[in-house]
Amino acid sequence: MIDQVFHDEWGRVLASLVGLLGDFDLAEEVTQEAFAAAVERWPRDGMPRNPGAWLTTTARHRAIDRIRRDQVLATKLRLLVTPEAEEPMTARPAIPDERLELIFTCCHPALAVEAQVALTLRALGGLSTEDLGRAFLVPTETMKRRLTRAKTKIRTAGIPFRVPPDHVLPERLATVLRVIYLIFNQGYLGPDELGAEAVRLGRVLVALMPDEPEPAGLLALMLCHHARRAARTRGGDLVLLEDQDRALWDQAMIGEGRELVRRGLARPTRGPYAVQAAIAVLQTEEPVDWPQVVALYDELVILTGSPVVELNRAAAIASAGEPGRALDLVDGLDLDGYPYLHSTRADLLRRLGRTDEAVVSYRRALELVPSDPERRFLQRRIEGLGAG
């Protein structure tokens, strides 16, 4: 139960304290102390009627103690001493904009992308430095320095704790969405908690910005992919979409994604995440309507101009029955360092009976893919074509 409260309330409590104190480190420290106090007291005294209010009030009292002890920030002390802080059990209305402000602060373009990702997970998800280091395959000290640099940059550069004004909101929202999707992709074949955390952050963003279509599109996209996680590998080996056991798919999650897409497609305009989500929904159906998938990729290419999207479009064209045309498109892409160009090309060559060329492309992909399940899959493909 306390673990669930932690997940539900960490970001809200921390956002409230960062907004009041303007000091990320101090806010984080007193938030941690409030949760530690909850772990100690709630099993003995019972959970309060409003856990979030109790945690926020306790964290504020800890901040007051710190400020008094250090004899600094007297003006901020006056801000903190409010009637609400006098009664820990008093419920207070949630102020979702504080979490929204925290998301935009963590994803400010002045910060490096890896810092945006780490700080977002630390601030909104409450992941420990050790957890972040394991998830991103870096030593704990490296991750600690990354977080410290990000917080220092926020303080020294005067990065504001606020939602950006309307004229820059679309650009900044795109950064927030990209960071959440990067977190999701890191967990696609890696640590499960990253995928789940990205979905949770997506839900938070949709709740905070219900009138913005792209957060809903991103959430739908992640839901449709995350719903298939249990079927994506078997015994540690990669399983392609067409070979997955659909009984292992989370149908409730897919249904939620489908409903988000249905509402999004009713809008007069749609962005790239909404279109990708529509593609993901089609790929959960049996049979897959590949011509419709190709049509959506046509739209996505126009929206993004991305060669990776063009590669995915080529794969869909092959699935629609035109592997030769797909190969011509793949051969026109400048993505030599991208492993999935070579694995896609290899698969097309295999389907066209050009075995020797397929083996060369599979081996090139094998040199580049990042995960062990993918490497094993490619090695099996090579062996299946009679090459060692």
Secondary structure, DSSP 8 states (H G I E B T S, - for coil): -HHHHHHHHHHHHHHHHHHHH--HHHHHHHHHHHHHHHHHHHHHH---SSHHHHHHHHHHHHHHHHHHHHT--HHHHHHH--HHHH-TT------HHHHHHHHHHHT-TTS-HHHHHHHHIIIII---HHHHHHHTTS-HHHHHHHHHHHHHHHHHTT--SS---TTTHHHHHHHHHHHHHHHHHHTSSS-HHHHHHHHHHHHHHHHH-TT-HHHHHHHHHHHHHHTTHHHHEETTEE--GGGS-GGGS-HHHHHHHHHHHHHHHTSS---HHHHHHHHHHHTTSSS--HHHHHHHHHHHHHHH--HHHHHHHHHHHHHTT-HHHHHHHHHT---TT-HHHHHHHHHHHHHTT-HHHHHHHHHHHHHH--SHHHHHHHHHHHHHTT--
